[in-house]
Every structure is written in structure tokens, then in C-alpha cells.
């Protein structure tokens, strides 16, 4: 019986990665084109040019809602390797 979770090499996402030239990582803080607020990247699906973000810093009451956006909605002029340190830690170069 084949395992549906294990895909042969030919079935992987072979689309080229996003046309964006930025280097985006989970945990990065970015701005969106239509917003002045800061958002933290929670997950990235570069095969489908999507990512999941939440407002940063986290909202004290109720947390920060996670939502999906297109990678094209990220403001590339301000996405220059902003990494959000975990609480109680510092960013290392």
C-alpha cells in the first residue's frame, strides 16, 4: 500500500521560488505594502508565494491573529533582514 505522505521526487513543488529578491525567514519582521505596522513571519510557502504573519510586537490582550498573505504584499524596501529575537534573548549578527 503506498504511503500518501511520501511523494516521489517528481511530485514535489518544482516551481521556481518567489520572484522577490529578499531573503525571508521564519521569525523575520517585515512591513506590508499597505501598512506602516510591523509583522512577524510565522511560516513561508515559497512554492505558492504565500506566507503567514502576525502583528509584532504581540498584542497583550488576546495575542496577535495569524493571517495568510501573498509574498508580493511584503514591502521589500524595509524587509532588510529584520529578525525578531525571542523574548529574553538578543539578536546575533
Buried (B, 14 or more C-beta within 10 A) or exposed (E): EEEEEEEEEEEEEEEEEBEBEBEBEEEBBBBBEEEEEBBBBBEBEBEEBBBBBBBBEEEEEEEBEEEEBEBEBBBBEBBEEBBBEEEEEEEEE
